[in-house]
């Protein structure tokens, strides 16, 4: 194990990480998505793409941009912002949203998938592990993305709104972030997953309910928490390369 990023939290090499997870023989494994399965923030990226592609109207784009600026300034909470980033599509057809999500994944996300995480999930799937994805990004993007990992839509817990007659409404169903991620898992019947993988402090609550916590590509705040909790962390090769540039 190495300690390239911190002297207090141990790090797995790629082989050690893969071996440590499989050694647990998990029956259930839960994955955060943005920053954990791929680099970047797909929620923010899809928001910007929606504005630039014309999926959102000018008025909706201006309002969402204003809200996001307020969020960055600390005037709008994480949960409120994530909820608004799915509510803003009210009035559009769900079919249109799913087509947009597929296009966005293909053109902006697929190349950013961490190969180590793709390989790990493939191995877990072969071993019969029940796979779940939990994210505060809208469910259309997450369901499309994790489909390529073999995670079924019914095992996706993401920011979502009510659909009525095929049309998106502004009625929130769920915004899994922070403690709400752990709460969503409890409601789904997965109160103590064998393994949980996450990259940010917003994943801390669900990492804590896991029998085995695996911080992946952790942000500074989660890195500190990992050191406090005694969790060993893993940085994908592409992240390590970028940190040396």
Buried (B, 14 or more C-beta within 10 A) or exposed (E): EEEEBBEEBBBBEBEBBBEBBBEBEBEBBBBBBBBBBBBEBBBBBBBBBBBEEEBBEEEBBEBBBEBBEEBEEEEBEBBBBBBBBBBBBBEBBBEBBBBBBBBBBEEBBEEBBBEBBBEBBEEBBEEEBBBBBBBBBBBBBBBBBBBBBEBEEEBBBBBBBEBEEEBBBBEBBBBBBBBBBBBBBEEBEBEEBBBBBBBBBBBBBBBBBBEBBBBBBBBEEBBBBBBEBEBBBBBBEBBBEEEEE
